[in-house]
Amino acid sequence: MHERSSSTSPTILTLAGMEQPGPSHWLSRWETDRPCTSRVHLGIWDRPHRNSWVTAISHAVSHVDGPVILVARGLACIAVAWWAALERPAYGSPVSGALLVAPPNVDSAGADLRLMSFGPAPKTLLPFPSAVVASRNDPRMDFGGALALARFWGSYCFDGGAIGSANAAADLGEWSNGAEMLDWVIEEALPSSGASKFRSPALVPLSASHRHDYAKDISL
């Protein structure tokens, strides 16, 4: 059961990807330290199935009363994009925004077969404000590829630095920089939420008109 949020305080749903985070992982710490934050259990972690993950996201989102912010890591970022492409929700509802950390390359012929089952990645605008965190040393996606996905999705892009795949091996601790990025996304999605406004010189914004175009298209 997910905690219910007030009109200005969103429920944050985390999606961990192919690795189950331990208690010291930044996602686990956020789930402990932030109110109204809980993990979506996507199913079999090491044998991911795209439609099962999309169904799990739909189920979790539908059981929240109020605005939802998604925090996805790794392959879960691609699952969020598939959820948006398949469900075609209205702009900003039921999901108000998303932080997408270290999305992998699911298009390359040389990619992990588990990743390729989610490919090709949707190349359509996401129906909510979002930010991609691009890693400088992710073995599953080069920085330019993550930036390209952000542009396809109409997302902002943060330079995450050398965070690897943002998994346990990266040893990011509580990852305060990521927490600031999440606050930035919440403020973009829900300006009345009171989240800290974070402006990074590494932010690469796309035109706001892209998001407006999605809202027009989805209403037709």
Contacts in CASP RR format, 6 or more apart in sequence:
PFRMAT RR
TARGET T0000
AUTHOR 0000-0000-0000
METHOD contacts of the structure
MODEL  1
MHERSSSTSPTILTLAGMEQPGPSHWLSRWETDRPCTSRVHLGIWDRPHR
NSWVTAISHAVSHVDGPVILVARGLACIAVAWWAALERPAYGSPVSGALL
VAPPNVDSAGADLRLMSFGPAPKTLLPFPSAVVASRNDPRMDFGGALALA
RFWGSYCFDGGAIGSANAAADLGEWSNGAEMLDWVIEEALPSSGASKFRS
PALVPLSASHRHDYAKDISL
1 63 0 8 1.000
2 11 0 8 1.000
2 13 0 8 1.000
2 36 0 8 1.000
2 38 0 8 1.000
2 60 0 8 1.000
2 63 0 8 1.000
2 64 0 8 1.000
3 11 0 8 1.000
3 35 0 8 1.000
3 36 0 8 1.000
3 38 0 8 1.000
4 11 0 8 1.000
4 36 0 8 1.000
4 64 0 8 1.000
4 65 0 8 1.000
4 66 0 8 1.000
5 11 0 8 1.000
5 36 0 8 1.000
5 64 0 8 1.000
5 65 0 8 1.000
5 66 0 8 1.000
5 67 0 8 1.000
7 66 0 8 1.000
7 67 0 8 1.000
8 190 0 8 1.000
8 192 0 8 1.000
8 193 0 8 1.000
8 194 0 8 1.000
9 35 0 8 1.000
9 36 0 8 1.000
9 193 0 8 1.000
10 36 0 8 1.000
10 66 0 8 1.000
10 67 0 8 1.000
10 68 0 8 1.000
10 69 0 8 1.000
10 96 0 8 1.000
10 186 0 8 1.000
10 189 0 8 1.000
10 190 0 8 1.000
10 193 0 8 1.000
11 36 0 8 1.000
11 37 0 8 1.000
11 38 0 8 1.000
11 64 0 8 1.000
11 66 0 8 1.000
11 67 0 8 1.000
11 68 0 8 1.000
11 69 0 8 1.000
12 30 0 8 1.000
12 34 0 8 1.000
12 36 0 8 1.000
12 37 0 8 1.000
12 38 0 8 1.000
12 68 0 8 1.000
12 69 0 8 1.000
12 70 0 8 1.000
12 71 0 8 1.000
12 182 0 8 1.000
13 37 0 8 1.000
13 38 0 8 1.000
13 39 0 8 1.000
13 40 0 8 1.000
13 60 0 8 1.000
13 61 0 8 1.000
13 64 0 8 1.000
13 68 0 8 1.000
13 69 0 8 1.000
13 70 0 8 1.000
13 71 0 8 1.000
14 27 0 8 1.000
14 30 0 8 1.000
14 31 0 8 1.000
14 37 0 8 1.000
14 38 0 8 1.000
14 39 0 8 1.000
14 40 0 8 1.000
14 70 0 8 1.000
14 71 0 8 1.000
14 72 0 8 1.000
14 73 0 8 1.000
15 39 0 8 1.000
15 40 0 8 1.000
15 42 0 8 1.000
15 57 0 8 1.000
15 70 0 8 1.000
15 71 0 8 1.000
15 72 0 8 1.000
15 73 0 8 1.000
15 76 0 8 1.000
15 79 0 8 1.000
15 80 0 8 1.000
16 27 0 8 1.000
16 39 0 8 1.000
16 42 0 8 1.000
16 45 0 8 1.000
16 73 0 8 1.000
16 76 0 8 1.000
17 42 0 8 1.000
17 45 0 8 1.000
17 48 0 8 1.000
17 72 0 8 1.000
17 73 0 8 1.000
17 74 0 8 1.000
17 75 0 8 1.000
17 76 0 8 1.000
17 79 0 8 1.000
18 45 0 8 1.000
18 46 0 8 1.000
18 48 0 8 1.000
18 74 0 8 1.000
18 75 0 8 1.000
18 114 0 8 1.000
19 45 0 8 1.000
19 167 0 8 1.000
19 168 0 8 1.000
20 45 0 8 1.000
21 27 0 8 1.000
21 28 0 8 1.000
21 167 0 8 1.000
21 168 0 8 1.000
22 28 0 8 1.000
22 168 0 8 1.000
24 168 0 8 1.000
24 173 0 8 1.000
25 167 0 8 1.000
25 168 0 8 1.000
25 172 0 8 1.000
25 173 0 8 1.000
26 166 0 8 1.000
26 172 0 8 1.000
26 173 0 8 1.000
26 174 0 8 1.000
26 175 0 8 1.000
26 178 0 8 1.000
27 39 0 8 1.000
27 71 0 8 1.000
27 73 0 8 1.000
29 173 0 8 1.000
29 174 0 8 1.000
29 175 0 8 1.000
30 37 0 8 1.000
30 71 0 8 1.000
30 174 0 8 1.000
30 179 0 8 1.000
30 182 0 8 1.000
31 37 0 8 1.000
31 38 0 8 1.000
31 39 0 8 1.000
33 174 0 8 1.000
40 56 0 8 1.000
40 57 0 8 1.000
40 60 0 8 1.000
41 56 0 8 1.000
42 48 0 8 1.000
42 52 0 8 1.000
42 53 0 8 1.000
42 56 0 8 1.000
42 57 0 8 1.000
42 76 0 8 1.000
42 79 0 8 1.000
43 49 0 8 1.000
43 52 0 8 1.000
43 53 0 8 1.000
43 56 0 8 1.000
44 52 0 8 1.000
46 114 0 8 1.000
47 114 0 8 1.000
48 75 0 8 1.000
48 79 0 8 1.000
48 114 0 8 1.000
48 117 0 8 1.000
48 118 0 8 1.000
49 117 0 8 1.000
50 79 0 8 1.000
50 82 0 8 1.000
50 117 0 8 1.000
50 118 0 8 1.000
50 119 0 8 1.000
53 76 0 8 1.000
53 79 0 8 1.000
53 82 0 8 1.000
54 79 0 8 1.000
54 82 0 8 1.000
54 83 0 8 1.000
54 86 0 8 1.000
54 87 0 8 1.000
57 70 0 8 1.000
57 79 0 8 1.000
57 80 0 8 1.000
57 83 0 8 1.000
58 83 0 8 1.000
58 87 0 8 1.000
61 68 0 8 1.000
61 94 0 8 1.000
61 95 0 8 1.000
62 94 0 8 1.000
64 94 0 8 1.000
66 94 0 8 1.000
67 94 0 8 1.000
67 96 0 8 1.000
67 189 0 8 1.000
67 190 0 8 1.000
68 94 0 8 1.000
68 95 0 8 1.000
68 96 0 8 1.000
68 97 0 8 1.000
69 95 0 8 1.000
69 96 0 8 1.000
69 97 0 8 1.000
69 98 0 8 1.000
69 99 0 8 1.000
69 182 0 8 1.000
69 185 0 8 1.000
69 186 0 8 1.000
69 189 0 8 1.000
70 80 0 8 1.000
70 95 0 8 1.000
70 97 0 8 1.000
70 98 0 8 1.000
70 99 0 8 1.000
71 98 0 8 1.000
71 99 0 8 1.000
71 101 0 8 1.000
71 182 0 8 1.000
72 79 0 8 1.000
72 80 0 8 1.000
72 98 0 8 1.000
72 99 0 8 1.000
72 100 0 8 1.000
72 101 0 8 1.000
73 101 0 8 1.000
73 102 0 8 1.000
73 165 0 8 1.000
73 166 0 8 1.000
73 167 0 8 1.000
74 101 0 8 1.000
74 102 0 8 1.000
74 103 0 8 1.000
74 104 0 8 1.000
74 140 0 8 1.000
74 165 0 8 1.000
74 166 0 8 1.000
74 167 0 8 1.000
75 103 0 8 1.000
75 104 0 8 1.000
75 106 0 8 1.000
75 114 0 8 1.000
75 115 0 8 1.000
75 118 0 8 1.000
77 100 0 8 1.000
77 101 0 8 1.000
77 102 0 8 1.000
77 103 0 8 1.000
77 104 0 8 1.000
77 132 0 8 1.000
78 103 0 8 1.000
78 104 0 8 1.000
78 106 0 8 1.000
78 115 0 8 1.000
78 118 0 8 1.000
78 119 0 8 1.000
78 121 0 8 1.000
78 122 0 8 1.000
79 118 0 8 1.000
80 98 0 8 1.000
80 100 0 8 1.000
80 126 0 8 1.000
81 121 0 8 1.000
81 122 0 8 1.000
81 124 0 8 1.000
81 126 0 8 1.000
81 153 0 8 1.000
82 118 0 8 1.000
82 122 0 8 1.000
84 95 0 8 1.000
84 122 0 8 1.000
84 124 0 8 1.000
84 126 0 8 1.000
84 127 0 8 1.000
84 128 0 8 1.000
85 122 0 8 1.000
85 124 0 8 1.000
88 127 0 8 1.000
88 218 0 8 1.000
89 95 0 8 1.000
89 127 0 8 1.000
89 218 0 8 1.000
90 127 0 8 1.000
90 218 0 8 1.000
90 219 0 8 1.000
91 127 0 8 1.000
91 128 0 8 1.000
91 211 0 8 1.000
91 214 0 8 1.000
91 215 0 8 1.000
91 218 0 8 1.000
92 127 0 8 1.000
92 128 0 8 1.000
92 129 0 8 1.000
92 189 0 8 1.000
95 127 0 8 1.000
95 128 0 8 1.000
96 128 0 8 1.000
96 129 0 8 1.000
96 189 0 8 1.000
96 190 0 8 1.000
97 128 0 8 1.000
97 129 0 8 1.000
97 130 0 8 1.000
97 185 0 8 1.000
97 186 0 8 1.000
97 188 0 8 1.000
97 189 0 8 1.000
98 126 0 8 1.000
98 128 0 8 1.000
98 129 0 8 1.000
98 130 0 8 1.000
98 131 0 8 1.000
98 185 0 8 1.000
99 130 0 8 1.000
99 131 0 8 1.000
99 133 0 8 1.000
99 178 0 8 1.000
99 181 0 8 1.000
99 182 0 8 1.000
99 185 0 8 1.000
100 130 0 8 1.000
100 131 0 8 1.000
100 132 0 8 1.000
100 133 0 8 1.000
100 153 0 8 1.000
100 155 0 8 1.000
101 132 0 8 1.000
101 133 0 8 1.000
101 163 0 8 1.000
101 166 0 8 1.000
101 178 0 8 1.000
102 133 0 8 1.000
102 134 0 8 1.000
102 135 0 8 1.000
102 138 0 8 1.000
102 140 0 8 1.000
102 141 0 8 1.000
102 146 0 8 1.000
102 163 0 8 1.000
102 164 0 8 1.000
102 165 0 8 1.000
102 166 0 8 1.000
103 121 0 8 1.000
103 132 0 8 1.000
103 141 0 8 1.000
103 146 0 8 1.000
103 149 0 8 1.000
104 111 0 8 1.000
104 112 0 8 1.000
104 115 0 8 1.000
104 138 0 8 1.000
104 140 0 8 1.000
104 141 0 8 1.000
104 165 0 8 1.000
105 111 0 8 1.000
105 115 0 8 1.000
105 140 0 8 1.000
105 141 0 8 1.000
105 142 0 8 1.000
105 145 0 8 1.000
106 115 0 8 1.000
106 116 0 8 1.000
106 117 0 8 1.000
106 118 0 8 1.000
106 119 0 8 1.000
106 120 0 8 1.000
106 121 0 8 1.000
107 119 0 8 1.000
107 120 0 8 1.000
107 121 0 8 1.000
108 116 0 8 1.000
110 116 0 8 1.000
111 140 0 8 1.000
112 140 0 8 1.000
115 140 0 8 1.000
121 149 0 8 1.000
121 152 0 8 1.000
122 152 0 8 1.000
122 153 0 8 1.000
123 152 0 8 1.000
123 153 0 8 1.000
124 152 0 8 1.000
124 153 0 8 1.000
125 152 0 8 1.000
125 153 0 8 1.000
125 154 0 8 1.000
125 210 0 8 1.000
125 211 0 8 1.000
125 213 0 8 1.000
125 214 0 8 1.000
126 153 0 8 1.000
126 154 0 8 1.000
126 155 0 8 1.000
126 214 0 8 1.000
127 214 0 8 1.000
127 215 0 8 1.000
127 218 0 8 1.000
128 189 0 8 1.000
129 156 0 8 1.000
129 185 0 8 1.000
129 188 0 8 1.000
129 189 0 8 1.000
129 211 0 8 1.000
130 153 0 8 1.000
130 154 0 8 1.000
130 155 0 8 1.000
130 156 0 8 1.000
130 185 0 8 1.000
131 150 0 8 1.000
131 155 0 8 1.000
131 156 0 8 1.000
131 157 0 8 1.000
131 158 0 8 1.000
131 181 0 8 1.000
131 184 0 8 1.000
131 185 0 8 1.000
131 188 0 8 1.000
132 146 0 8 1.000
132 147 0 8 1.000
132 149 0 8 1.000
132 150 0 8 1.000
132 153 0 8 1.000
132 155 0 8 1.000
132 156 0 8 1.000
132 157 0 8 1.000
132 158 0 8 1.000
133 157 0 8 1.000
133 158 0 8 1.000
133 160 0 8 1.000
133 163 0 8 1.000
133 166 0 8 1.000
133 178 0 8 1.000
133 181 0 8 1.000
134 141 0 8 1.000
134 143 0 8 1.000
134 144 0 8 1.000
134 145 0 8 1.000
134 146 0 8 1.000
134 147 0 8 1.000
134 150 0 8 1.000
134 157 0 8 1.000
134 158 0 8 1.000
134 159 0 8 1.000
134 160 0 8 1.000
135 141 0 8 1.000
135 143 0 8 1.000
135 146 0 8 1.000
135 160 0 8 1.000
135 161 0 8 1.000
135 162 0 8 1.000
135 163 0 8 1.000
135 164 0 8 1.000
135 165 0 8 1.000
135 166 0 8 1.000
136 143 0 8 1.000
136 159 0 8 1.000
136 160 0 8 1.000
136 161 0 8 1.000
136 162 0 8 1.000
136 163 0 8 1.000
136 164 0 8 1.000
137 161 0 8 1.000
137 162 0 8 1.000
137 163 0 8 1.000
137 164 0 8 1.000
138 146 0 8 1.000
138 163 0 8 1.000
138 164 0 8 1.000
138 165 0 8 1.000
138 166 0 8 1.000
139 164 0 8 1.000
139 165 0 8 1.000
140 165 0 8 1.000
143 159 0 8 1.000
146 157 0 8 1.000
147 157 0 8 1.000
147 204 0 8 1.000
149 155 0 8 1.000
150 156 0 8 1.000
150 157 0 8 1.000
150 204 0 8 1.000
150 206 0 8 1.000
151 157 0 8 1.000
151 206 0 8 1.000
154 206 0 8 1.000
154 210 0 8 1.000
154 211 0 8 1.000
155 206 0 8 1.000
156 188 0 8 1.000
156 203 0 8 1.000
156 204 0 8 1.000
156 205 0 8 1.000
156 206 0 8 1.000
157 203 0 8 1.000
157 204 0 8 1.000
158 181 0 8 1.000
158 200 0 8 1.000
158 202 0 8 1.000
158 203 0 8 1.000
159 200 0 8 1.000
159 202 0 8 1.000
159 204 0 8 1.000
160 177 0 8 1.000
160 202 0 8 1.000
163 170 0 8 1.000
163 172 0 8 1.000
164 170 0 8 1.000
166 172 0 8 1.000
166 175 0 8 1.000
180 196 0 8 1.000
180 198 0 8 1.000
181 198 0 8 1.000
181 200 0 8 1.000
183 195 0 8 1.000
183 196 0 8 1.000
183 197 0 8 1.000
183 198 0 8 1.000
184 195 0 8 1.000
184 196 0 8 1.000
184 197 0 8 1.000
184 198 0 8 1.000
184 199 0 8 1.000
184 200 0 8 1.000
186 193 0 8 1.000
186 194 0 8 1.000
186 195 0 8 1.000
187 193 0 8 1.000
187 194 0 8 1.000
187 195 0 8 1.000
187 196 0 8 1.000
187 197 0 8 1.000
187 198 0 8 1.000
END
